[in-house]
Amino acid sequence: MPIRDLAALEADVRRDLALISYPELRWLRPTAGPGGEKVLDVLIVGGGQGGQALSLKLKLERIDNHLVIDRGPAGAEGPWRTFGRMKTLRTWKTVTGPDLGIPSLTYQSWFEAQYGGEAFAQLNKVARENWSDYLHWLRRVLALPVEVGTEMLGIEPLGAESGGAVLSVRVKDAAGERRILARHVVLAHGIEASGRWTMPPFVERLPASVRAHAADTIDFAALAGRRIAVLGAGASAFDNAATALESGAEVHLFCRRPELQRVQPYKWLSFPAFFRHFGDLDDATRWKFMNHVLSLREALPVETWDRVTSHAAFHLHTGAPWLDARSDGVGAMVTTPEGEHRFDFLICGTGFDVDLGLRPELAAVAPHVRTWRDAYVPPDGQGNSRLERYPYLGAGFELLERTPGSAPWLGRIRLFNFGSTLSFGPSGSSINGMKFAVPRLVEGLTRDLFRAEIGRLWQGLTAYDTPEFPTRFARDR
């Protein structure tokens, strides 16, 4: 039985937020577009865990004139109920992030309010569906301004009439297309939103009926009794292999390296100073560290390994890259150094490439963005063409111009997804780094908004004339 209930926890949340509410002054005034349209102070694109944490922090900073949009229907934000096929999160159950350090908002508080402390003590890792439920509870109890079913189609400066101080974001919802005006925009719309999921070109050319990426929608029930090949040895590749096995398929997983990656480098760097200060390091040091980390495959958790290898129908092929693939009209023939293999269906757990130029919604943005290729030349032996395409971000996660003066409005767009990793380490797509990264990004927003408002704030200060006490003596009152 629960030792308490959600109603009691939600009362604690209200009390905690009241206790830390100082200062309460709403210091920003509403602004309007050239035609009198409403202008948001901040628009957040993406209503998953990162977008929600940013919204909470903005509310704590008294920036209430903001909105979060997400293209998915309610419940489909983030990967937890879509392409995430792990049984549990890969992080430990006590890792905090979306709560931003407020104890009553932690996952543990939410879980224990329903199932009790003993149940949490016996819990190993968090079930992904349970994490999704927790995030939706946070949204409700915090009254976050999230609008679902709204997809961003494009972003550009409003025009000369705004002086570049307002961004126009074209969106689509059930009613059609419209535009949202905002002074600042934060892009937090998914792990792949800085590029695209990738698979070998010779696989991509095959009919969609015989191949998929691990992030695609896959009818696993239809794979029962079929012979399936999975390319890749990361956690998502193994998650898809496990789901296919549990659906009754025979699965062969191919890894190009002779040995699986069994060390998880992110565990080493998970300490406060790294999360908080990595972005303050010089370019050479940041490149050296992240070139090493991002050149390694993340090791899968032992639970995932056991989930897959407990099946007699699982077969592992190491040192076996795919050299080619062709359709035979029904399935696919895959060529490896071992020879040719026939399969009914192929799944590529081959990750994604970061390249803003691949995103149609960023067509007006990407040509102006400074990348690491523009900013830094690594020493011999440390070159990495894949990492060169990562955006080179400013101190507050803002995009920078490739050519100074060509697009000053870029600084009003901030990137909070995997594309920020080279500049800031685990941050926008990481639960672990969230409680350090969110305050840094929002501090950059408040700094820019404060500077933009300083003239009005000076007028407010000099005009402020509310007396603290009356002129009559207390003995006469």
The 8 nearest C-alpha neighbors of each residue, nearest first, counted from 0:
[[1, 114, 2, 115, 113, 3, 118, 112],
 [2, 0, 114, 115, 113, 3, 112, 4],
 [1, 3, 115, 0, 112, 4, 114, 111],
 [4, 2, 112, 1, 7, 113, 5, 115],
 [5, 3, 112, 6, 7, 113, 8, 1],
 [4, 6, 8, 7, 112, 9, 113, 3],
 [5, 7, 9, 8, 4, 10, 3, 11],
 [8, 6, 10, 5, 9, 4, 11, 3],
 [9, 7, 5, 11, 10, 6, 12, 4],
 [8, 10, 12, 6, 11, 7, 5, 13],
 [11, 9, 7, 13, 8, 12, 14, 6],
 [12, 10, 8, 14, 9, 13, 15, 103],
 [13, 11, 9, 15, 10, 14, 103, 16],
 [14, 12, 10, 16, 11, 15, 17, 9],
 [13, 15, 17, 11, 12, 16, 18, 10],
 [16, 14, 18, 12, 17, 13, 11, 19],
 [15, 17, 13, 19, 18, 14, 20, 12],
 [16, 18, 14, 20, 15, 19, 13, 21],
 [19, 17, 15, 16, 20, 14, 21, 13],
 [20, 18, 16, 17, 21, 15, 22, 59],
 [19, 21, 17, 18, 16, 22, 23, 59],
 [22, 20, 23, 19, 18, 17, 24, 59],
 [21, 23, 24, 20, 19, 61, 60, 25],
 [22, 24, 21, 20, 25, 61, 60, 59],
 [23, 25, 26, 22, 61, 21, 27, 60],
 [26, 24, 61, 27, 23, 62, 28, 63],
 [25, 27, 24, 28, 61, 62, 456, 23],
 [28, 26, 25, 29, 62, 452, 61, 448],
 [27, 29, 30, 26, 25, 452, 64, 40],
 [30, 28, 27, 31, 38, 64, 37, 39],
 [31, 29, 38, 28, 37, 32, 39, 40],
 [30, 32, 37, 35, 38, 36, 33, 29],
 [31, 33, 36, 35, 34, 38, 37, 30],
 [32, 34, 35, 31, 160, 161, 36, 157],
 [35, 33, 32, 36, 31, 37, 160, 38],
 [34, 36, 32, 31, 33, 37, 30, 38],
 [37, 35, 32, 31, 34, 38, 33, 180],
 [36, 38, 31, 32, 39, 35, 30, 180],
 [39, 37, 180, 181, 31, 30, 32, 36],
 [40, 38, 181, 41, 65, 64, 180, 182],
 [39, 41, 182, 64, 181, 65, 183, 38],
 [42, 40, 65, 183, 39, 184, 181, 182],
 [41, 43, 184, 66, 65, 181, 67, 185],
 [44, 42, 67, 185, 184, 66, 45, 186],
 [43, 45, 186, 68, 187, 188, 67, 185],
 [46, 44, 188, 69, 187, 50, 68, 47],
 [47, 45, 50, 69, 51, 68, 67, 76],
 [48, 46, 77, 76, 50, 49, 45, 51],
 [47, 49, 51, 50, 52, 97, 134, 46],
 [50, 48, 52, 51, 47, 53, 427, 187],
 [51, 49, 46, 53, 47, 45, 52, 48],
 [50, 52, 54, 48, 53, 49, 46, 47],
 [53, 51, 97, 55, 49, 54, 50, 48],
 [52, 54, 56, 50, 51, 55, 437, 57],
 [55, 53, 51, 57, 52, 56, 50, 58],
 [56, 54, 52, 58, 53, 57, 51, 59],
 [55, 57, 59, 53, 58, 54, 60, 52],
 [58, 56, 60, 62, 54, 59, 55, 53],
 [59, 57, 61, 55, 60, 56, 62, 63],
 [58, 60, 56, 57, 61, 55, 20, 62],
 [59, 61, 57, 58, 62, 56, 445, 63],
 [62, 60, 58, 59, 25, 63, 57, 23],
 [63, 61, 57, 58, 60, 64, 65, 27],
 [62, 64, 58, 65, 61, 57, 25, 40],
 [65, 63, 39, 40, 62, 41, 66, 29],
 [64, 66, 41, 39, 63, 42, 40, 62],
 [65, 67, 42, 144, 43, 145, 68, 41],
 [66, 68, 145, 43, 44, 144, 46, 146],
 [69, 67, 146, 44, 45, 145, 147, 149],
 [70, 68, 45, 147, 46, 149, 71, 148],
 [69, 71, 150, 149, 148, 147, 72, 68],
 [72, 70, 148, 75, 69, 76, 147, 73],
 [71, 73, 148, 75, 147, 74, 70, 76],
 [74, 72, 75, 147, 71, 76, 148, 69],
 [73, 75, 76, 72, 80, 131, 71, 135],
 [74, 76, 71, 72, 73, 80, 77, 81],
 [77, 75, 47, 74, 71, 46, 78, 73],
 [76, 78, 47, 79, 75, 189, 48, 46],
 [79, 77, 83, 81, 82, 80, 76, 75],
 [78, 80, 83, 127, 77, 81, 131, 128],
 [81, 79, 78, 75, 83, 128, 82, 74],
 [80, 82, 78, 83, 79, 75, 77, 216],
 [81, 83, 214, 78, 84, 215, 216, 80],
 [84, 82, 78, 79, 81, 85, 80, 214],
 [85, 83, 238, 82, 239, 86, 242, 235],
 [84, 86, 238, 87, 83, 88, 127, 303],
 [85, 87, 126, 127, 84, 88, 303, 238],
 [88, 86, 126, 127, 125, 85, 124, 89],
 [87, 89, 90, 125, 127, 126, 124, 85],
 [88, 90, 87, 300, 91, 124, 299, 85],
 [89, 91, 88, 92, 94, 124, 431, 430],
 [90, 92, 93, 94, 124, 89, 125, 88],
 [91, 93, 124, 125, 94, 90, 123, 107],
 [94, 92, 91, 95, 107, 106, 90, 105],
 [95, 93, 92, 91, 431, 90, 96, 430],
 [96, 94, 93, 105, 98, 97, 431, 430],
 [95, 97, 434, 433, 430, 98, 99, 431],
 [96, 98, 52, 99, 48, 95, 433, 434],
 [97, 99, 104, 105, 96, 100, 101, 95],
 [100, 98, 434, 97, 96, 101, 52, 95],
 [99, 101, 98, 102, 434, 96, 95, 105],
 [100, 102, 98, 104, 103, 99, 105, 15],
 [103, 101, 104, 105, 100, 108, 98, 15],
 [102, 104, 12, 105, 108, 101, 11, 8],
 [105, 103, 98, 102, 101, 108, 106, 12],
 [106, 104, 98, 108, 107, 102, 103, 109],
 [105, 107, 109, 108, 110, 104, 133, 95],
 [106, 108, 110, 105, 109, 111, 93, 119],
 [109, 107, 111, 105, 106, 110, 103, 112],
 [108, 110, 106, 112, 107, 111, 105, 113],
 [111, 109, 107, 112, 113, 108, 106, 114],
 [110, 112, 115, 114, 116, 113, 108, 109],
 [113, 111, 4, 3, 109, 110, 5, 115],
 [114, 112, 1, 111, 110, 4, 115, 5],
 [113, 115, 1, 111, 118, 110, 112, 0],
 [116, 114, 111, 1, 2, 118, 117, 112],
 [115, 117, 119, 111, 118, 120, 114, 2],
 [118, 116, 120, 119, 115, 121, 114, 111],
 [119, 117, 121, 116, 120, 115, 114, 122],
 [118, 120, 122, 116, 121, 117, 111, 115],
 [119, 121, 117, 118, 122, 116, 123, 115],
 [122, 120, 118, 119, 117, 123, 116, 124],
 [123, 121, 119, 120, 124, 118, 125, 92],
 [122, 124, 121, 92, 125, 91, 120, 119],
 [125, 123, 92, 91, 87, 122, 88, 126],
 [124, 126, 87, 88, 92, 127, 130, 129],
 [127, 125, 87, 129, 128, 86, 88, 130],
 [126, 128, 87, 130, 129, 79, 88, 125],
 [129, 127, 131, 130, 126, 79, 132, 80],
 [128, 130, 132, 126, 127, 131, 133, 125],
 [131, 129, 133, 127, 128, 132, 134, 126],
 [130, 132, 128, 134, 129, 133, 79, 135],
 [133, 131, 129, 135, 130, 134, 136, 128],
 [132, 134, 130, 136, 131, 135, 129, 137],
 [135, 133, 137, 131, 136, 132, 130, 138],
 [136, 134, 138, 132, 137, 133, 139, 131],
 [135, 137, 133, 139, 134, 138, 140, 132],
 [138, 136, 134, 140, 135, 139, 141, 133],
 [139, 137, 135, 143, 136, 141, 140, 142],
 [138, 140, 142, 136, 137, 141, 135, 143],
 [139, 141, 137, 142, 138, 136, 9, 12],
 [140, 142, 143, 138, 139, 137, 55, 136],
 [143, 141, 139, 140, 138, 144, 137, 145],
 [142, 144, 138, 141, 145, 54, 139, 55],
 [145, 143, 66, 67, 142, 146, 65, 54],
 [146, 144, 67, 68, 143, 66, 147, 46],
 [145, 147, 68, 67, 69, 144, 149, 148],
 [148, 146, 69, 149, 72, 68, 70, 73],
 [147, 149, 70, 72, 71, 172, 69, 150],
 [148, 150, 70, 172, 147, 69, 171, 68],
 [151, 149, 70, 171, 170, 69, 152, 148],
 [150, 152, 170, 153, 169, 171, 360, 149],
 [153, 151, 360, 170, 169, 150, 171, 154],
 [154, 152, 360, 169, 168, 151, 361, 155],
 [153, 155, 168, 167, 169, 361, 363, 360],
 [154, 156, 167, 166, 363, 157, 168, 153],
 [157, 155, 166, 158, 163, 167, 165, 408],
 [156, 158, 167, 166, 165, 161, 155, 163],
 [159, 157, 160, 156, 161, 163, 162, 165],
 [158, 160, 162, 161, 163, 157, 156, 164],
 [159, 161, 158, 162, 33, 157, 163, 32],
 [162, 160, 163, 159, 164, 158, 165, 157],
 [161, 163, 159, 164, 160, 158, 165, 157],
 [162, 164, 161, 408, 165, 156, 158, 157],
 [165, 163, 162, 161, 182, 166, 408, 156],
 [166, 164, 182, 163, 157, 181, 161, 156],
 [167, 165, 156, 157, 181, 180, 155, 182],
 [166, 168, 180, 157, 155, 156, 154, 179],
 [169, 167, 154, 179, 178, 153, 180, 170],
 [168, 170, 178, 153, 152, 177, 151, 154],
 [171, 169, 151, 152, 150, 177, 176, 178],
 [172, 170, 176, 150, 175, 149, 177, 151],
 [171, 173, 149, 175, 174, 148, 176, 150],
 [172, 174, 175, 171, 148, 149, 176, 150],
 [175, 173, 172, 176, 171, 177, 149, 148],
 [176, 174, 172, 171, 173, 177, 170, 149],
 [175, 177, 171, 170, 172, 174, 169, 178],
 [178, 176, 170, 169, 171, 175, 179, 172],
 [177, 179, 169, 168, 170, 167, 180, 176],
 [178, 180, 168, 167, 169, 181, 177, 170],
 [181, 179, 167, 38, 166, 39, 168, 165],
 [182, 180, 39, 38, 166, 183, 40, 165],
 [181, 183, 165, 40, 166, 41, 164, 39],
 [182, 184, 411, 41, 181, 412, 40, 42],
 [183, 185, 42, 412, 41, 43, 411, 413],
 [186, 184, 413, 43, 412, 414, 44, 187],
 [187, 185, 414, 44, 415, 188, 413, 43],
 [188, 186, 415, 45, 416, 44, 50, 189],
 [189, 187, 45, 44, 186, 192, 46, 416],
 [188, 190, 192, 191, 187, 416, 77, 45],
 [189, 191, 417, 416, 192, 428, 188, 193],
 [190, 192, 195, 193, 189, 194, 196, 351],
 [193, 191, 189, 194, 190, 188, 195, 416],
 [194, 192, 355, 353, 418, 191, 354, 417],
 [195, 193, 353, 354, 355, 357, 352, 191],
 [196, 194, 191, 351, 352, 197, 357, 353],
 [195, 197, 351, 350, 191, 352, 198, 194],
 [198, 196, 351, 350, 195, 349, 352, 199],
 [197, 199, 349, 347, 200, 203, 202, 212],
 [198, 200, 202, 201, 203, 197, 349, 347],
 [201, 199, 203, 202, 204, 198, 197, 205],
 [200, 202, 204, 199, 203, 324, 323, 205],
 [203, 201, 200, 199, 204, 205, 324, 198],
 [202, 204, 200, 205, 201, 198, 199, 210],
 [203, 205, 202, 201, 200, 206, 207, 325],
 [204, 206, 202, 203, 326, 207, 325, 210],
 [207, 205, 208, 209, 204, 210, 326, 203],
 [206, 208, 210, 209, 205, 211, 203, 204],
 [207, 209, 206, 210, 344, 211, 205, 330],
 [210, 208, 344, 207, 330, 206, 345, 331],
 [211, 209, 345, 207, 344, 346, 208, 206],
 [212, 210, 346, 215, 347, 345, 213, 207],
 [211, 213, 347, 215, 214, 346, 348, 198],
 [212, 214, 348, 215, 347, 346, 239, 211],
 [215, 213, 82, 212, 216, 196, 83, 348],
 [216, 214, 212, 213, 217, 211, 82, 81],
 [215, 217, 82, 214, 218, 81, 211, 213],
 [218, 216, 219, 215, 211, 213, 214, 82],
 [219, 217, 220, 221, 216, 222, 243, 215],
 [218, 220, 222, 221, 217, 243, 246, 242],
 [219, 221, 222, 218, 246, 223, 247, 243],
 [220, 222, 219, 223, 218, 246, 225, 224],
 [221, 223, 219, 225, 220, 248, 224, 243],
 [224, 222, 247, 248, 246, 225, 221, 220],
 [223, 225, 248, 247, 222, 249, 226, 246],
 [226, 224, 248, 222, 223, 343, 249, 227],
 [225, 227, 249, 342, 343, 248, 250, 224],
 [228, 226, 250, 344, 342, 343, 345, 249],
 [229, 227, 251, 345, 250, 252, 346, 342],
 [230, 228, 252, 346, 347, 345, 251, 253],
 [231, 229, 347, 253, 348, 252, 346, 254],
 [232, 230, 348, 254, 349, 236, 233, 253],
 [231, 233, 254, 236, 237, 234, 259, 230],
 [234, 232, 236, 235, 231, 296, 297, 299],
 [233, 235, 299, 237, 236, 238, 232, 298],
 [236, 234, 238, 237, 233, 348, 239, 213],
 [237, 235, 348, 239, 233, 238, 234, 231],
 [236, 238, 240, 234, 235, 239, 241, 233],
 [239, 237, 235, 241, 85, 240, 236, 84],
 [240, 238, 242, 236, 241, 237, 243, 235],
 [239, 241, 237, 243, 238, 242, 244, 236],
 [242, 240, 307, 244, 238, 239, 243, 237],
 [241, 243, 239, 245, 244, 240, 246, 238],
 [244, 242, 246, 240, 241, 245, 248, 219],
 [245, 243, 248, 241, 247, 246, 242, 240],
 [244, 246, 242, 247, 243, 241, 248, 310],
 [247, 245, 243, 244, 223, 220, 248, 219],
 [246, 248, 223, 244, 245, 224, 243, 249],
 [249, 247, 223, 224, 244, 225, 243, 222],
 [248, 250, 312, 226, 227, 225, 313, 244],
 [249, 251, 227, 313, 228, 248, 226, 312],
 [250, 252, 314, 228, 315, 313, 229, 227],
 [251, 253, 229, 315, 228, 230, 316, 314],
 [254, 252, 316, 230, 319, 317, 231, 229],
 [253, 255, 317, 231, 232, 256, 319, 318],
 [256, 254, 320, 318, 319, 317, 257, 253],
 [257, 255, 318, 258, 254, 317, 259, 319],
 [256, 258, 318, 317, 255, 259, 254, 319],
 [259, 257, 256, 317, 260, 318, 254, 255],
 [260, 258, 261, 256, 232, 257, 254, 317],
 [259, 261, 298, 262, 296, 258, 297, 295],
 [260, 262, 298, 259, 263, 299, 297, 258],
 [263, 261, 298, 260, 264, 297, 299, 266],
 [262, 264, 298, 265, 297, 266, 261, 267],
 [265, 263, 266, 267, 262, 292, 268, 297],
 [264, 266, 268, 267, 263, 269, 292, 297],
 [265, 267, 264, 269, 268, 263, 270, 262],
 [268, 266, 265, 264, 269, 263, 270, 262],
 [267, 269, 265, 266, 270, 273, 264, 274],
 [270, 268, 266, 267, 265, 271, 273, 274],
 [269, 271, 273, 268, 272, 274, 267, 266],
 [272, 270, 274, 273, 275, 269, 435, 276],
 [271, 273, 275, 274, 276, 270, 277, 269],
 [274, 272, 277, 276, 271, 275, 270, 268],
 [273, 275, 271, 272, 432, 276, 277, 435],
 [276, 274, 272, 435, 273, 271, 277, 436],
 [275, 277, 279, 278, 273, 272, 274, 280],
 [278, 276, 273, 279, 280, 423, 274, 275],
 [277, 279, 423, 276, 280, 422, 424, 394],
 [280, 278, 276, 277, 281, 394, 423, 275],
 [281, 279, 278, 277, 285, 284, 282, 276],
 [282, 280, 284, 283, 285, 279, 278, 286],
 [281, 283, 285, 284, 286, 280, 375, 422],
 [282, 284, 286, 285, 281, 287, 377, 375],
 [285, 283, 287, 286, 282, 281, 288, 280],
 [284, 286, 282, 288, 287, 283, 289, 280],
 [287, 285, 283, 289, 284, 288, 290, 282],
 [288, 286, 284, 290, 285, 289, 283, 291],
 [289, 287, 285, 291, 286, 290, 284, 292],
 [288, 290, 292, 291, 286, 293, 287, 421],
 [291, 289, 287, 293, 288, 286, 292, 294],
 [290, 292, 289, 294, 288, 293, 287, 295],
 [293, 291, 289, 294, 295, 290, 288, 264],
 [294, 292, 295, 290, 289, 291, 296, 386],
 [295, 293, 291, 292, 290, 296, 289, 383],
 [296, 294, 293, 292, 297, 291, 260, 264],
 [295, 297, 233, 298, 260, 294, 293, 232],
 [298, 296, 263, 233, 295, 299, 260, 234],
 [299, 297, 263, 261, 260, 262, 296, 233],
 [298, 300, 234, 233, 297, 303, 301, 304],
 [301, 299, 302, 303, 304, 298, 89, 234],
 [300, 302, 304, 303, 305, 299, 306, 298],
 [303, 301, 305, 300, 304, 306, 299, 307],
 [302, 304, 306, 301, 300, 305, 307, 299],
 [305, 303, 301, 307, 306, 302, 308, 300],
 [304, 306, 308, 302, 307, 303, 309, 301],
 [305, 307, 303, 304, 309, 308, 302, 241],
 [308, 306, 241, 305, 304, 309, 310, 303],
 [307, 309, 305, 310, 306, 304, 313, 311],
 [308, 310, 307, 305, 306, 311, 313, 304],
 [311, 309, 308, 312, 313, 307, 244, 306],
 [310, 312, 313, 309, 308, 314, 249, 307],
 [311, 313, 249, 310, 250, 314, 244, 248],
 [314, 312, 250, 311, 310, 251, 249, 308],
 [315, 313, 251, 250, 252, 312, 316, 311],
 [314, 316, 252, 251, 253, 317, 313, 254],
 [317, 315, 253, 319, 252, 254, 314, 318],
 [318, 316, 254, 257, 319, 253, 256, 255],
 [317, 319, 257, 255, 256, 254, 320, 316],
 [318, 320, 255, 317, 254, 335, 253, 316],
 [321, 319, 255, 335, 254, 322, 318, 253],
 [320, 322, 335, 323, 334, 319, 333, 255],
 [321, 323, 334, 335, 320, 324, 336, 333],
 [324, 322, 334, 321, 333, 201, 325, 335],
 [323, 325, 333, 332, 201, 334, 202, 331],
 [326, 324, 332, 331, 327, 333, 205, 323],
 [325, 327, 331, 328, 330, 332, 205, 329],
 [328, 326, 329, 331, 330, 325, 332, 341],
 [327, 329, 326, 330, 331, 325, 206, 209],
 [330, 328, 327, 326, 331, 343, 209, 208],
 [329, 331, 343, 327, 342, 209, 326, 328],
 [330, 332, 326, 342, 325, 327, 341, 343],
 [331, 333, 341, 325, 324, 340, 326, 342],
 [334, 332, 324, 340, 339, 323, 341, 331],
 [333, 335, 339, 323, 322, 338, 321, 324],
 [336, 334, 321, 337, 338, 322, 320, 319],
 [335, 337, 338, 319, 334, 320, 322, 321],
 [338, 336, 335, 339, 319, 334, 340, 320],
 [337, 339, 335, 336, 334, 340, 333, 322],
 [338, 340, 334, 333, 335, 332, 341, 337],
 [341, 339, 333, 332, 334, 342, 338, 335],
 [340, 342, 332, 331, 333, 339, 343, 330],
 [343, 341, 226, 331, 344, 227, 330, 228],
 [342, 344, 330, 226, 227, 225, 331, 209],
 [343, 345, 209, 227, 342, 210, 330, 228],
 [346, 344, 210, 228, 229, 227, 209, 211],
 [347, 345, 229, 211, 212, 210, 213, 228],
 [348, 346, 212, 230, 349, 213, 229, 198],
 [347, 349, 236, 231, 213, 230, 350, 235],
 [348, 350, 347, 231, 198, 197, 351, 230],
 [351, 349, 196, 348, 197, 352, 198, 347],
 [350, 352, 196, 197, 195, 353, 191, 349],
 [351, 353, 194, 195, 354, 196, 197, 350],
 [352, 354, 194, 193, 389, 418, 388, 355],
 [353, 355, 194, 356, 388, 357, 193, 352],
 [356, 354, 193, 357, 194, 365, 358, 353],
 [355, 357, 365, 354, 358, 362, 366, 361],
 [358, 356, 355, 194, 354, 359, 195, 193],
 [357, 359, 361, 360, 356, 355, 194, 362],
 [360, 358, 362, 361, 357, 153, 356, 152],
 [359, 361, 153, 152, 358, 362, 151, 154],
 [362, 360, 364, 359, 358, 363, 365, 153],
 [361, 363, 359, 364, 360, 365, 358, 356],
 [364, 362, 361, 155, 365, 154, 366, 153],
 [363, 365, 361, 362, 366, 367, 368, 155],
 [364, 366, 356, 368, 367, 355, 361, 362],
 [367, 365, 368, 364, 363, 356, 362, 401],
 [368, 366, 365, 401, 400, 364, 369, 406],
 [369, 367, 400, 401, 365, 366, 399, 370],
 [368, 370, 401, 400, 399, 391, 373, 390],
 [371, 369, 390, 391, 372, 373, 389, 388],
 [370, 372, 374, 387, 391, 373, 375, 389],
 [371, 373, 387, 370, 374, 375, 388, 376],
 [374, 372, 370, 371, 369, 375, 401, 387],
 [375, 373, 371, 372, 370, 391, 376, 369],
 [374, 376, 371, 372, 373, 377, 282, 283],
 [375, 377, 378, 372, 374, 382, 373, 371],
 [378, 376, 382, 381, 375, 379, 283, 286],
 [379, 377, 381, 380, 376, 382, 283, 375],
 [380, 378, 381, 382, 377, 376, 383, 287],
 [379, 381, 382, 378, 377, 383, 287, 290],
 [382, 380, 379, 378, 377, 383, 287, 290],
 [383, 381, 377, 380, 384, 379, 378, 376],
 [382, 384, 385, 386, 387, 381, 290, 377],
 [383, 385, 387, 386, 382, 388, 372, 389],
 [384, 386, 383, 387, 388, 352, 353, 389],
 [385, 387, 388, 383, 389, 384, 371, 290],
 [386, 388, 372, 371, 384, 385, 389, 383],
 [387, 389, 386, 354, 370, 385, 371, 390],
 [390, 388, 386, 370, 387, 353, 371, 418],
 [391, 389, 370, 392, 369, 371, 388, 418],
 [390, 392, 370, 371, 369, 422, 389, 393],
 [393, 391, 398, 396, 397, 390, 399, 422],
 [392, 394, 397, 396, 395, 398, 399, 391],
 [393, 395, 396, 392, 397, 278, 443, 279],
 [394, 396, 443, 440, 397, 393, 439, 442],
 [397, 395, 413, 392, 393, 414, 394, 440],
 [398, 396, 413, 393, 410, 395, 392, 412],
 [397, 399, 392, 410, 409, 413, 412, 393],
 [400, 398, 369, 368, 410, 392, 409, 393],
 [401, 399, 368, 369, 402, 403, 367, 406],
 [400, 402, 369, 368, 367, 403, 399, 373],
 [401, 403, 400, 405, 404, 367, 369, 406],
 [404, 402, 400, 405, 401, 406, 407, 399],
 [403, 405, 406, 407, 402, 400, 401, 408],
 [404, 406, 403, 402, 407, 400, 367, 401],
 [407, 405, 408, 404, 409, 400, 367, 403],
 [408, 406, 409, 404, 410, 405, 400, 163],
 [407, 409, 410, 406, 163, 411, 156, 164],
 [410, 408, 411, 407, 412, 398, 406, 399],
 [411, 409, 397, 398, 408, 412, 399, 407],
 [410, 412, 183, 409, 408, 184, 413, 397],
 [413, 411, 184, 410, 409, 397, 185, 398],
 [414, 412, 397, 185, 396, 398, 186, 184],
 [413, 415, 186, 396, 185, 416, 397, 419],
 [414, 416, 427, 187, 186, 419, 413, 185],
 [417, 415, 427, 428, 418, 187, 190, 419],
 [416, 418, 419, 190, 428, 420, 427, 193],
 [417, 419, 416, 193, 420, 389, 353, 390],
 [418, 420, 417, 422, 421, 416, 423, 415],
 [421, 419, 424, 423, 417, 422, 425, 418],
 [422, 420, 424, 423, 419, 289, 389, 286],
 [421, 423, 420, 419, 278, 392, 424, 391],
 [424, 422, 278, 420, 421, 277, 419, 426],
 [423, 425, 420, 421, 426, 422, 277, 274],
 [426, 424, 420, 429, 432, 423, 427, 428],
 [425, 427, 432, 429, 436, 433, 428, 424],
 [426, 428, 416, 415, 429, 417, 49, 433],
 [429, 427, 416, 417, 426, 190, 430, 425],
 [430, 428, 426, 431, 432, 425, 427, 433],
 [429, 431, 433, 96, 432, 428, 95, 94],
 [432, 430, 429, 433, 96, 94, 95, 269],
 [431, 433, 426, 429, 435, 425, 430, 274],
 [434, 432, 96, 436, 430, 435, 426, 437],
 [433, 435, 96, 99, 436, 432, 437, 438],
 [434, 436, 433, 275, 432, 437, 438, 274],
 [435, 437, 433, 439, 426, 438, 434, 432],
 [436, 438, 440, 439, 433, 434, 435, 53],
 [439, 437, 441, 440, 436, 442, 435, 434],
 [440, 438, 442, 436, 437, 441, 395, 443],
 [439, 441, 395, 443, 437, 442, 438, 396],
 [442, 440, 444, 438, 443, 439, 445, 437],
 [443, 441, 439, 445, 444, 440, 438, 446],
 [444, 442, 395, 446, 440, 441, 445, 447],
 [445, 443, 441, 447, 442, 446, 448, 440],
 [444, 446, 448, 442, 447, 443, 449, 441],
 [447, 445, 443, 449, 444, 448, 442, 450],
 [446, 448, 450, 444, 449, 445, 451, 443],
 [447, 449, 445, 451, 450, 446, 444, 452],
 [450, 448, 452, 446, 451, 447, 445, 453],
 [451, 449, 447, 453, 452, 448, 446, 454],
 [450, 452, 448, 449, 453, 447, 454, 446],
 [453, 451, 449, 450, 455, 454, 456, 448],
 [452, 454, 456, 450, 455, 451, 449, 457],
 [455, 453, 457, 456, 452, 458, 451, 450],
 [454, 456, 458, 457, 452, 453, 459, 460],
 [455, 457, 459, 453, 458, 454, 452, 460],
 [458, 456, 460, 454, 459, 455, 453, 461],
 [459, 457, 455, 461, 456, 460, 462, 454],
 [458, 460, 456, 462, 457, 461, 463, 455],
 [459, 461, 457, 463, 458, 462, 456, 455],
 [460, 462, 458, 463, 459, 457, 464, 456],
 [461, 463, 459, 460, 458, 464, 457, 465],
 [464, 462, 460, 461, 459, 465, 458, 466],
 [465, 463, 466, 462, 461, 460, 467, 459],
 [464, 466, 463, 467, 468, 462, 469, 460],
 [467, 465, 468, 464, 469, 463, 470, 462],
 [466, 468, 465, 469, 464, 470, 463, 471],
 [469, 467, 466, 470, 471, 465, 472, 473],
 [470, 468, 471, 467, 466, 472, 473, 476],
 [469, 471, 472, 468, 473, 466, 467, 476],
 [472, 470, 469, 473, 475, 476, 474, 468],
 [473, 471, 474, 475, 470, 476, 469, 468],
 [472, 474, 476, 475, 471, 469, 470, 468],
 [475, 473, 472, 476, 471, 470, 469, 468],
 [474, 476, 473, 472, 471, 470, 469, 468],
 [475, 473, 474, 472, 471, 469, 470, 468]]
